[in-house]
Amino acid sequence: MSRFFRALSVLAAPALAALLLLPQSSFAAEVPAPPVITARAWLLMDASSGQVLQSQAPDERAEPASLTKLMTAYIVFGALRDRKISPEQGVSVSERALRADGSRMFIESKKPVNVEELVRGMIIQSGNDACIALSEAVSGSEDVFVQLMNREAQRLGMKNTSFRNSTGLPDPQHYSTARDLAILASSLIRDFPDQYKYYSMREYRYNNITQQNRNRLLWLDPTVDGMKTGYTENAGYCIVASARRGQRRMISVVLGTASDAARAQEAQKLLNFGFQIYDGVRVYEKNATVSTLKVWKGSPSELKAVVANDLVVSVPAGAGDRIKAEFVGQEPLIAPVSGGQRVGIVKVLLDGKSIAEYPVVAQKNVGVAGFFGRMWDTLRLWFK
């Protein structure tokens, strides 16, 4: 196995998508300075682990412009998954959608259009009219849809984001940050892998009009397979770019550059830096057992503690052999326990210093023991 993705046999189990992030300075002394990035704010994330590897002004609020459409897509994909809408479903085009400002896919009121076509128009052509039509198809109105956007933003941990529309058109209360946009991008890739394919499509033709994807990196770097660009006068030229090389994926967010070419160039610099300077180390494989825990007042009285996905971390190149993992279980763990319930954490250490922490969950449900079993454990806990 290559040095960029080596297995680590410390323990053996996977992680939830929710990573408890620690400061990126944990191993800053071993990593060369990142390239100079000419942008208001930027961030480089390892999508597999959720680690923020490098950043500048990651929590500074900025106008996200059409990067907003990542959340619009996230909500639409969820509605498709839950069968609230279907790809072939026809969509009525409202006057509000027809009169949308900015970029368009050029839908018409008298020409039938379905959800699948609108999704392509939203992602590939960045159509504001498509966004509004989809928001109305999902929620009845764009205003209700925006409430869903903000609710999901909070659930995903986007702490400095506020949406006011589905398109990204300017509004004083419509903002996000480089960190929040990276969280959103990684969540979209993780939660909707089948729909992610749209972001690699270079062009789409609708209503006899062919428009190219504005993400230049799709032509410049064969490992880049998404995601989204944005521009307004206040926001400048912005991009969220993602690349997969081997089994590793990096996400770069660049906000507020001076030109279309500049945003592609700066995003490419960050992606190359991430893949070249860091190694990916697999700490646990999916669904392997981290530990067996005592369950007080439970039947059975033990459970297996696991992590839900592969646990992979980024470390400075060549440092993989210095990684260790340490499990800290919940004590006391008292029944009932639900499968998937958090029961501890795994700390990933480099030279004894924590670089990441991941939640560990119960593999299966554990019910409550009978009366005498509960009483016996109550007495034991009292003395314990």
Secondary structure, DSSP 8 states (H G I E B T S, - for coil): --TTEEE--SS---B-S--EE--GGGGGGGS-------SSEEEEEETTT--EEEEESTT--B--GGGGHHHHHHHHHHHHHTTSS-TT-B----HHHHT--SS-----TTS--BHHHHHHHHHTS--HHHHHHHHHHHHSSHHHHHHHHHHHHHHHT-TT-B-S-SS----TT-BB-HHHHHHHHHHHHHH-TTGGGGGG--EEEETTEEEE-S-THHHH-TTEEEEEEEEETTTEEEEEEEEEETTEEEEEEEEEESSHHHHHHHHHHHHHHHHHHEEEEEEE-TT-EEEEEE-BTEESSEEEEE-BB-EEEEEETT-GGGEEEEEEE-SS-BS-B-TT-EEEEEEEEETTEEEEEEEEEESS-BEE--HHHHHHHHHHHHH-
